[in-house]
């Protein structure tokens, strides 16, 4: 039976995924609440799903990703959530699939020496799995959601002004910016588990964090959640 770990950074990003599951159990473990259940795949088989809110930032999400990999031994890890838009050809509620994921604030000459890199050939970036990207592309087309396979930048700070936006684009070439995706792909790569990072665009990275906290992000989180469930059903 296929098993999938689904992770978000905030409650809104995971709530709609949990409601799609049958045979649900909820447990507290490793500092997070894990919802487990089954989802009927399009081919009539069952998919085991473990879904949780991992928290914001690279350390929180890395710890959660490793825990679910250890506890559930998933065939794939999917991160579903929202991000700030950096691409002038994209609009709010469009989707960026993380074909490439790059850290904002990490010296990859050092960090990149470790798996899947080596001391002689450190890596500079991480990637979503090709097959999962293909399934996501099919699902997005069926849902008629405008999307690209692009570059997502991940950092431990909130990007909310033009100077920071310009810096992120200059340093990473990113289409979207957030705080978790590269860390999910990083941990998955260390464990040889295919990963997919999905980001629905909620703003143009131009909103102060205190103001952002008052936003209703449910529409954008729901876009990512519907897509994640659709992908899981295709596996």
Secondary structure, 3 states (H helix, E strand, C coil): CEEEEEEECCHHHHHHHHCCCEEEEEEEECCEEEEEEEEECCCCCEEEEEEEECCCCHHHHHHHHHHHHHHHCCCEEEEEEEEEECCCCCCCCCEEEEEEEEECCCCHHHHCCCCCCCCCCCCCCEECCHHHHHHHHHHHHHCCCCEEEEEEEECCCCCCCHHHHHHHHHHHCCCEEECCHHHHHHHHHHCCCEEEEEEEEEECCCCCHHHHCCCCCHHHHHHHHHHHHHHHHCC
